[in-house]
Amino acid sequence: MNLGIQKVEALDVGHFVRVEWEDGSESCYPCVWLRDNCQCPHCFLCSAGARKLVIKDLDVNIVVKEVTLPDRKKISITWPDEHASEYEAEWLKKRCFSEEARAAVREDLFLPERQYWGSDLQLPKIPFEEIMCNDESMYKWLCILKKVGIVLLTGAATRQGELVKLGHRIGFLRLTFYGPTWQVQDKADANNVAYTTGKLCFHTDYPVLQHPPGVQFLHCIKQTAVGGESEVVDGFHVSNKLQKQNPQAYEILSSTDVDYTDVGVDYCDFAVQCKQRIIDVDSRGQAVRINYNNATRDTVFDIPAEKVRPFYAALKEFDDLLNSAEHKFTYKLKPGDIVTFDNWRVLHGRQSYQSGPEVTRHLEGAYADWDVVMSRLRLLRKRVLNRD
């Protein structure tokens, strides 16, 4: 982005600054925003990339006293109190307030594009060692994980501890009440339904937390010969189907607070309670997180009695869609496989398997937060694509 500035002027009695670019396009910047984002050492700590100017000292009705164009690569502004600010052309262009420019920044920072799937999923696969040793492979993995929601890493050692290494490669793992990692196997007096041999219905992990883990890792260390197949479904794809098929059911699931509970002892003793909407939506009504775990849905239900049956009807319709043959994808993990998936989007389950005198199936699990994963993705993008 090396576009130069052709012309600059104040508009609306000094409340806006208009920049005309060399390609003929224009950008308008509110003066209060320009003053708030002055890049001088008095207003901005460059070493931390952080604003020093406090809102108390900001005049929301500020206008420019003078705006000039020292050269094609920056503009200079003098404010009524004689404070001087300079803004580089590239910095301004990236922060243009046009819808097109704002959409480009959203894409660059958050990678919002999604590739929806059903039973036709072509499960992406990348060798584990490539992820651990090669930045380009790791960048590819995280991009696919963000876009598709699930990636299988193959060829890891069949021992505990591989997920700790993967966590260090990203940044760090998410600690929960079940520990930094946890062992999914048949256990006596299980404190979680996953620690049994029974079927696990489609669910997202940990909706009982105010901020559920964003990414989940499951490493297959030992696999049973019969049963134990894994199942996944794209919750966002199914939510879109529900919204078109039954808007009222979608509205109920995206507006009703559902109580979740988890009480027990593991990494430490815990008694967790939370309210979540089954389908969390953004300001446009689009699903941004699924919070659905039938096992930990509380018997307490804090809604009026007359709204209970409509809620169950909506939930049943959503659950039927999740379990339909056209939406779910079934596969079987092999020892050394690590499935990595978006826990806010992808619901997962497991078919039952036979119990025995010895542990016949053993997965190690771990979580990471999307903040940590996206941080690593952005750093890798700069390195791999040589971006400033």
QUIPE-V829071 format. One record per residue. N is the residue number from 1. RES is the residue in one letter. SS is DSSP state (@ for helix, = for strand, . for the rest). PHI is phi in radians with two decimals (* if undefined). OMEGA is omega in radians with two decimals (999 if undefined). Layout:
n->{N:N}
res->{RES:RES}
ss->{SS:SS}
phi->{PHI:PHI}
omega->{OMEGA:OMEGA}
This chain:
n->{1:2:3:4:5:6:7:8:9:10:11:12:13:14:15:16:17:18:19:20:21:22:23:24:25:26:27:28:29:30:31:32:33:34:35:36:37:38:39:40:41:42:43:44:45:46:47:48:49:50:51:52:53:54:55:56:57:58:59:60:61:62:63:64:65:66:67:68:69:70:71:72:73:74:75:76:77:78:79:80:81:82:83:84:85:86:87:88:89:90:91:92:93:94:95:96:97:98:99:100:101:102:103:104:105:106:107:108:109:110:111:112:113:114:115:116:117:118:119:120:121:122:123:124:125:126:127:128:129:130:131:132:133:134:135:136:137:138:139:140:141:142:143:144:145:146:147:148:149:150:151:152:153:154:155:156:157:158:159:160:161:162:163:164:165:166:167:168:169:170:171:172:173:174:175:176:177:178:179:180:181:182:183:184:185:186:187:188:189:190:191:192:193:194:195:196:197:198:199:200:201:202:203:204:205:206:207:208:209:210:211:212:213:214:215:216:217:218:219:220:221:222:223:224:225:226:227:228:229:230:231:232:233:234:235:236:237:238:239:240:241:242:243:244:245:246:247:248:249:250:251:252:253:254:255:256:257:258:259:260:261:262:263:264:265:266:267:268:269:270:271:272:273:274:275:276:277:278:279:280:281:282:283:284:285:286:287:288:289:290:291:292:293:294:295:296:297:298:299:300:301:302:303:304:305:306:307:308:309:310:311:312:313:314:315:316:317:318:319:320:321:322:323:324:325:326:327:328:329:330:331:332:333:334:335:336:337:338:339:340:341:342:343:344:345:346:347:348:349:350:351:352:353:354:355:356:357:358:359:360:361:362:363:364:365:366:367:368:369:370:371:372:373:374:375:376:377:378:379:380:381:382:383:384:385:386:387:388}
res->{M:N:L:G:I:Q:K:V:E:A:L:D:V:G:H:F:V:R:V:E:W:E:D:G:S:E:S:C:Y:P:C:V:W:L:R:D:N:C:Q:C:P:H:C:F:L:C:S:A:G:A:R:K:L:V:I:K:D:L:D:V:N:I:V:V:K:E:V:T:L:P:D:R:K:K:I:S:I:T:W:P:D:E:H:A:S:E:Y:E:A:E:W:L:K:K:R:C:F:S:E:E:A:R:A:A:V:R:E:D:L:F:L:P:E:R:Q:Y:W:G:S:D:L:Q:L:P:K:I:P:F:E:E:I:M:C:N:D:E:S:M:Y:K:W:L:C:I:L:K:K:V:G:I:V:L:L:T:G:A:A:T:R:Q:G:E:L:V:K:L:G:H:R:I:G:F:L:R:L:T:F:Y:G:P:T:W:Q:V:Q:D:K:A:D:A:N:N:V:A:Y:T:T:G:K:L:C:F:H:T:D:Y:P:V:L:Q:H:P:P:G:V:Q:F:L:H:C:I:K:Q:T:A:V:G:G:E:S:E:V:V:D:G:F:H:V:S:N:K:L:Q:K:Q:N:P:Q:A:Y:E:I:L:S:S:T:D:V:D:Y:T:D:V:G:V:D:Y:C:D:F:A:V:Q:C:K:Q:R:I:I:D:V:D:S:R:G:Q:A:V:R:I:N:Y:N:N:A:T:R:D:T:V:F:D:I:P:A:E:K:V:R:P:F:Y:A:A:L:K:E:F:D:D:L:L:N:S:A:E:H:K:F:T:Y:K:L:K:P:G:D:I:V:T:F:D:N:W:R:V:L:H:G:R:Q:S:Y:Q:S:G:P:E:V:T:R:H:L:E:G:A:Y:A:D:W:D:V:V:M:S:R:L:R:L:L:R:K:R:V:L:N:R:D}
ss->{.:.:.:.:=:=:=:=:=:=:=:.:.:.:.:=:=:=:=:=:=:.:.:.:.:=:=:=:=:=:@:@:@:@:@:@:.:.:.:.:.:.:.:=:=:.:.:.:.:=:=:.:.:.:@:@:@:.:.:.:.:.:.:=:=:=:=:=:=:=:=:.:.:=:=:=:=:=:=:.:.:.:.:=:=:=:=:=:@:@:@:@:@:@:.:.:.:.:@:@:@:@:@:@:@:@:@:@:@:@:.:.:.:.:.:.:.:.:.:.:.:.:.:.:=:=:=:@:@:@:@:@:@:.:@:@:@:@:@:@:@:@:@:@:@:@:@:@:.:=:=:=:=:=:.:.:.:.:.:.:.:@:@:@:@:@:@:@:@:@:.:.:.:.:.:=:.:.:=:.:.:=:=:=:.:.:.:.:.:.:.:.:@:@:@:.:.:.:.:=:=:=:=:.:.:.:.:.:.:.:.:.:.:.:=:=:=:=:=:=:=:=:.:.:.:.:=:.:.:=:=:=:=:=:@:@:@:@:@:@:@:@:@:@:@:.:@:@:@:@:@:@:@:.:.:.:=:=:=:=:=:=:=:=:=:.:.:.:=:=:=:=:=:=:=:=:=:.:=:=:=:.:.:.:.:.:=:=:=:=:.:.:.:.:.:.:=:.:.:.:.:.:.:.:@:@:@:@:@:@:@:@:@:@:@:@:@:@:@:@:@:@:.:.:.:.:.:=:=:=:=:.:.:.:.:.:.:=:=:=:=:=:.:.:.:=:=:=:=:=:.:.:=:.:.:.:.:.:.:.:.:=:=:=:=:=:=:=:.:@:@:@:@:@:@:@:@:@:@:@:@:@:@:@:@:.:.:.}
phi->{*:-2.02:-1.19:-1.66:-1.75:-1.55:-2.76:-2.44:-2.74:-1.54:-2.20:0.92:0.95:1.56:-1.42:-2.29:-2.05:-1.76:-1.96:-1.80:-1.57:-1.10:-1.51:1.65:-1.32:-2.27:-2.40:-2.04:-2.13:-1.11:-1.14:-1.10:-1.21:-1.08:-1.17:-1.08:-1.94:-0.97:-1.75:-1.25:-1.04:-1.25:-1.81:-2.50:-1.64:-1.07:-1.11:-1.87:1.06:-2.28:-1.29:-1.76:-1.11:-1.74:-1.02:-0.99:-1.65:-1.75:-1.53:-1.21:-1.79:-1.10:-2.23:-1.36:-1.54:-2.70:-2.27:-2.32:-2.12:-1.04:-2.73:-1.25:-1.87:-2.88:-2.10:-2.12:-2.22:-1.88:-1.64:-0.96:-1.57:1.31:-1.17:-1.96:-2.28:-2.20:-2.32:-1.26:-1.04:-1.10:-1.08:-1.14:-1.05:-1.13:-1.84:-1.01:-1.57:-1.18:-1.05:-1.09:-1.19:-1.15:-1.14:-1.13:-1.19:-1.04:-1.11:-1.18:-1.51:-2.11:0.80:-1.33:-1.10:-2.14:-1.93:-1.39:-2.70:-2.37:-1.16:-1.49:-0.94:-1.69:-1.03:-1.14:-2.30:-2.44:-1.08:-1.01:-1.13:-1.12:-1.06:-1.29:-1.99:-2.22:-1.13:-1.13:-1.17:-1.17:-1.08:-1.06:-1.01:-1.19:-1.13:-1.16:-1.01:-1.21:-1.42:-1.62:1.75:-2.72:-2.52:-1.78:-1.69:-2.01:1.45:-1.31:-1.13:-1.60:-2.57:-1.17:1.88:-1.16:-1.25:-1.11:-1.09:-1.11:-1.08:-1.13:-1.16:-1.40:2.85:-2.89:-1.51:-1.60:-1.42:-2.26:-1.15:-1.69:1.82:-1.17:-2.35:-2.59:-1.87:-1.61:-2.77:-1.19:-2.24:-1.20:0.88:-0.98:-1.67:-2.71:-1.09:-1.18:-1.59:-2.32:-1.72:-1.32:-1.15:-1.89:-1.28:-0.99:-2.79:-1.84:-1.44:1.09:-1.16:-1.27:-1.60:-1.00:-2.21:-1.07:-0.98:-1.43:-2.23:-2.12:-2.13:-2.26:-1.82:-1.43:-1.72:-2.53:-2.23:-1.24:-1.24:-2.13:1.45:1.35:-1.11:-1.61:-2.30:-2.39:-2.56:-1.42:-1.09:-1.22:-1.08:-1.17:-1.07:-1.08:-1.10:-1.09:-1.09:-1.34:-1.32:-2.61:-0.98:-1.18:-1.12:-1.07:-1.09:-1.11:-1.25:-1.68:-2.25:-1.62:-1.36:-1.84:-1.46:-2.14:-2.48:-2.64:-2.27:2.95:-2.39:-2.64:-1.03:-2.70:-1.35:-2.62:-2.54:-1.89:-2.33:-2.78:-2.00:-2.40:-1.52:-0.96:-2.06:-1.46:-2.15:-1.58:-1.15:-1.68:1.47:-1.60:-1.11:-2.13:-2.83:-1.78:-2.15:-2.45:-2.51:-1.12:-1.17:-1.82:-1.17:-1.27:-1.28:-1.23:-2.43:-1.54:-2.41:-1.06:-0.99:-1.23:-1.66:-1.18:-1.09:-1.02:-1.10:-1.08:-1.11:-1.15:-1.12:-1.09:-1.14:-1.10:-1.12:-1.08:-1.15:-1.02:-1.61:-1.19:-1.05:-1.31:-1.86:-1.61:-2.09:-2.00:-2.65:-2.21:-1.18:-1.83:-0.91:1.76:-1.40:-2.21:-1.54:-2.09:-2.64:-1.37:-1.29:-1.51:-2.14:-1.62:-1.57:-2.23:-2.64:-2.63:-1.38:-1.20:-2.57:-1.38:-1.45:-2.64:-1.16:-2.05:-1.21:-1.77:-2.49:-2.51:-2.02:-1.81:-2.05:-2.77:-2.21:-2.43:-1.50:-1.05:-1.02:-1.22:-1.12:-1.19:-1.03:-1.13:-1.06:-1.14:-1.14:-1.15:-1.08:-1.05:-1.23:-1.28:-1.67:0.97:-1.57:-1.34}
omega->{-3.09:-3.09:3.11:-3.12:3.14:-3.03:3.06:3.14:3.07:3.12:3.05:3.14:3.03:-3.12:3.11:2.99:3.13:3.09:3.04:-3.07:-3.07:3.13:3.10:3.11:-3.11:3.03:3.08:-3.08:3.07:-3.09:3.12:3.11:3.12:-3.14:3.12:-3.05:3.03:-3.05:-3.13:-3.10:3.13:-3.05:-2.99:3.10:-3.03:-3.08:3.13:-3.06:-3.00:3.13:3.04:3.14:-3.12:-3.09:-3.14:-3.10:-3.09:3.06:-3.07:3.13:-3.04:3.05:3.12:3.00:3.13:3.04:-3.08:-3.14:-3.11:3.06:-3.06:-3.00:3.11:3.02:3.10:3.13:2.97:-3.10:-3.08:3.12:3.13:3.04:-3.10:3.12:3.05:-3.13:3.14:-3.11:-3.12:3.11:3.13:-3.07:-3.14:-3.07:3.09:-3.07:3.10:-3.14:-3.13:-3.12:3.13:3.09:3.13:3.12:3.09:3.13:-3.10:-3.05:-2.94:3.14:-3.04:-3.08:3.12:3.01:-3.08:-3.11:3.08:3.14:3.13:-3.11:2.94:-2.99:3.14:-3.11:3.10:3.10:-3.11:-3.09:3.07:3.11:-3.05:-2.99:-2.98:-3.11:3.14:3.12:3.13:3.09:3.09:3.13:-3.07:3.09:3.12:3.12:3.13:-3.04:-3.06:3.11:-3.11:3.08:3.08:3.04:-3.03:2.97:3.06:3.08:-3.11:3.10:3.07:3.07:-3.14:3.13:3.05:3.09:3.13:3.11:3.10:3.14:3.12:-3.07:3.07:3.13:3.11:3.07:3.06:-3.13:3.10:3.06:3.10:2.91:-3.09:-3.00:3.14:3.12:-3.13:-3.09:3.05:-3.13:-3.06:3.09:3.10:-3.10:3.11:-3.10:3.06:3.11:-3.06:3.09:3.03:3.10:-3.14:-3.11:2.87:-3.12:2.90:3.02:3.10:3.07:3.09:3.13:-3.10:3.11:-3.08:-3.07:3.12:3.07:3.04:-3.08:3.13:3.10:3.12:-3.08:3.11:-3.11:-3.09:3.12:3.10:3.11:3.11:3.10:3.09:3.11:-3.14:-3.08:3.12:3.10:3.14:3.10:3.10:3.11:3.14:-3.12:3.12:-3.06:-3.10:-3.11:-3.13:3.10:3.10:3.13:3.14:-3.09:-3.14:-3.13:-3.08:3.07:-3.13:-3.14:3.05:-3.14:3.04:-3.08:3.11:3.13:3.04:3.06:2.95:3.08:-3.04:3.03:-2.99:3.08:3.14:3.00:3.13:2.95:-3.12:3.08:3.04:-3.10:3.08:-3.07:3.12:3.13:3.13:-3.12:3.09:3.08:3.04:3.13:-3.03:3.05:-3.04:-3.10:-3.08:3.03:-2.99:3.00:2.99:3.13:-2.95:3.05:3.09:-3.05:-3.09:3.13:-3.06:-3.10:3.07:3.09:-3.13:3.11:3.11:-3.13:3.12:3.13:3.10:-3.13:3.09:3.11:3.12:-3.03:-3.13:-3.08:-3.09:-3.05:-3.03:3.14:-3.09:3.11:3.13:3.13:3.03:3.07:-3.08:3.08:3.00:3.08:-3.14:-3.08:-3.13:-3.09:3.06:-3.02:-3.02:3.03:-3.10:3.12:-3.09:3.02:-3.09:3.05:-3.07:3.04:3.14:3.14:3.11:3.08:-3.10:-3.13:-3.07:3.01:2.96:-3.11:3.08:3.12:2.91:3.08:3.12:3.10:-3.13:-3.13:-3.13:3.05:3.13:3.14:-3.13:3.11:3.12:3.14:3.10:-3.10:-3.05:-3.08:-3.14:3.10:3.08:999}
